[in-house]
Amino acid sequence: MKILVTGGAGYIGSVLTGRLLEKGHKVTIFDKLFFGEEPLKQYSSDKNFRLVKGDINSGEDFSKALGNNESVIHLAALVGDPACKKNPELARKTNFDATLKIAHLCKEKKIKRFVFASTCSVYGFSNSQQLTEESALNPVSLYAITRLYSERALRVLSNSVFNPAILRFGTVYGLSPRMRFDLVVNTLSMKAATEGKISIFGGNQWRPFVHVSDIVDAINLVIESPVEKVAGEIFNVGSTEENYLIKQIGQVISESYPLVKVDSVDEIDDPRSYNVNFDKIKKTLGFRTKRTLKEGVKEIVEAIKSGAIKNTADAKYYNHLI
Ligand SMILES: NC(=O)c1ccc[n+]([C@@H]2O[C@H](COP(=O)([O-])OP(=O)(O)OC[C@H]3O[C@@H](n4cnc5c(N)ncnc54)[C@H](O)[C@@H]3O)[C@@H](O)[C@H]2O)c1
């Protein structure tokens, strides 16, 4: 299949690119390269790989890159609450206006498979036990609002030739060629490795965690499933068993690294709390995650301790510092 991935040089995209190439797809990455080209360097000699530097805010750039691709996976965005809070205009433009623009262009081109990366952050703050795709939404940040409005706009555009699949990812963790240390599990694992102590803020907020490689498995499954099974559908992506209270991340880290000091801070730095049900993607597509939080913590701590990742304070690892 010929697939265009927007944001393919990012945290999820740079893992996804490798997997799509392994599967024999022809992959075009369309990315503004906010974090550089380095995460994709390893694929540059693959004959099925093409990198186009461009901005999703330019319909012209996007149309040129789209060429005769058959499928689009739309990951490009200003990602995360702090980055969007810092650049609200750019966040609205990139995360909502540009999504709408490229969706119109894909509809004109009769792109049958369009996968949109949304987030479980659209559930925001909820006391409900298990949130499904049908549950009420309560986004608490501009980032989540831009994702939710994009979901809605995409569904309005749906017809028989353009039927986007919407994937609401849990909070992602794990190693990627474009590492992020602004995601809670990655941050705490990094602090455990570099400082030997971690601080848990609040701690009683629920969050579903999912490994970046499991996210990539889910995107692959959606791309390869019969169109009618995924067209116009919303799927939460993660595992019901991998919902944790934030304070439990501290416990998971302590189990593997008992010398790490765990501090509790009453102050809450992030009000989001949601416990999510992932039955739909399991029942409809047979999706099951393969990695656990404990394994994810270990791989990050080991990568830092072994020197495979150096200078974890580098701005390139933090979306709000660009
Ligand atoms: N990482 C998570 O925990 C998580 C959770 C839920 C949803 N998501 C969604 O997954 C997608 C990818 O997230 P990520 O963690 O890989 O983020 P990331 O910040 O690592 O990657 C985003 C990529 O988009 C590119 N980009 C940004 N603006 C662009 C523009 N105007 N034109 C072209 N390219 C542009 C950046 O250069 C970057 O390579 C996003 O849509 C995000 O909302 C991520």
The ligand as a Tripos MOL2 file, in Angstrom:
@<TRIPOS>MOLECULE
LIG
   44    48     1     0     0
SMALL
NO_CHARGES

@<TRIPOS>ATOM
      1 N1          2.1590   10.6370   22.6370 N.am      1 LIG1
      2 C1          0.9760   10.5240   23.2200 C.2       1 LIG1
      3 O1          0.8700   10.2040   24.4540 O.2       1 LIG1
      4 C2         -0.2910   10.7050   22.4340 C.ar      1 LIG1
      5 C3         -1.4810   10.3540   23.0680 C.ar      1 LIG1
      6 C4         -2.6620   10.5330   22.3820 C.ar      1 LIG1
      7 C5         -2.6450   11.0290   21.0830 C.ar      1 LIG1
      8 N2         -1.4790   11.3740   20.4780 N.ar      1 LIG1
      9 C6         -1.5480   11.9020   19.1090 C.3       1 LIG1
     10 O2         -0.6040   11.2240   18.2830 O.3       1 LIG1
     11 C7         -0.0520   12.1210   17.3170 C.3       1 LIG1
     12 C8          1.4620   12.0630   17.3610 C.3       1 LIG1
     13 O3          1.9240   12.3800   18.6810 O.3       1 LIG1
     14 P1          3.4720   12.2740   19.0740 P.3       1 LIG1
     15 O4          3.5250   11.9520   20.5200 O.co2     1 LIG1
     16 O5          4.1570   11.4100   18.1000 O.co2     1 LIG1
     17 O6          3.9100   13.8120   18.8990 O.3       1 LIG1
     18 P2          5.2690   14.4710   18.3930 P.3       1 LIG1
     19 O7          5.2150   15.8860   18.8650 O.co2     1 LIG1
     20 O8          6.4320   13.6490   18.7750 O.co2     1 LIG1
     21 O9          5.1520   14.4270   16.8070 O.3       1 LIG1
     22 C9          4.3970   15.3540   16.0490 C.3       1 LIG1
     23 C10         5.0740   15.5120   14.7040 C.3       1 LIG1
     24 O10         4.2760   16.4160   13.9420 O.3       1 LIG1
     25 C11         5.1370   17.3130   13.2500 C.3       1 LIG1
     26 N3          4.4060   18.5540   13.0100 N.ar      1 LIG1
     27 C12         3.9470   19.4480   13.9070 C.ar      1 LIG1
     28 N4          3.3490   20.4760   13.2880 N.ar      1 LIG1
     29 C13         3.4210   20.2140   11.9620 C.ar      1 LIG1
     30 C14         2.9880   20.9100   10.8090 C.ar      1 LIG1
     31 N5          2.3800   22.0900   10.9030 N.pl3     1 LIG1
     32 N6          3.1910   20.3610    9.5930 N.ar      1 LIG1
     33 C15         3.8430   19.1620    9.4820 C.ar      1 LIG1
     34 N7          4.2980   18.4630   10.5430 N.ar      1 LIG1
     35 C16         4.0900   18.9860   11.7750 C.ar      1 LIG1
     36 C17         6.3220   17.5080   14.1940 C.3       1 LIG1
     37 O11         7.4710   17.9770   13.4790 O.3       1 LIG1
     38 C18         6.4750   16.1180   14.7840 C.3       1 LIG1
     39 O12         7.4050   15.3730   14.0250 O.3       1 LIG1
     40 C19        -0.6320   13.4980   17.6200 C.3       1 LIG1
     41 O13        -1.6770   13.7650   16.7160 O.3       1 LIG1
     42 C20        -1.1650   13.3770   19.0270 C.3       1 LIG1
     43 O14        -2.2720   14.2350   19.2610 O.3       1 LIG1
     44 C21        -0.2940   11.2130   21.1250 C.ar      1 LIG1
@<TRIPOS>BOND
     1     1     2 1
     2     2     3 2
     3     2     4 1
     4     4     5 ar
     5     4    44 ar
     6     5     6 ar
     7     6     7 ar
     8     7     8 ar
     9     8     9 1
    10     8    44 ar
    11     9    10 1
    12     9    42 1
    13    10    11 1
    14    11    12 1
    15    11    40 1
    16    12    13 1
    17    13    14 1
    18    14    15 2
    19    14    16 1
    20    14    17 1
    21    17    18 1
    22    18    19 2
    23    18    20 1
    24    18    21 1
    25    21    22 1
    26    22    23 1
    27    23    24 1
    28    23    38 1
    29    24    25 1
    30    25    26 1
    31    25    36 1
    32    26    27 ar
    33    26    35 ar
    34    27    28 ar
    35    28    29 ar
    36    29    30 ar
    37    29    35 ar
    38    30    31 1
    39    30    32 ar
    40    32    33 ar
    41    33    34 ar
    42    34    35 ar
    43    36    37 1
    44    36    38 1
    45    38    39 1
    46    40    41 1
    47    40    42 1
    48    42    43 1
@<TRIPOS>SUBSTRUCTURE
     1 LIG1         1 GROUP 0 **** ****
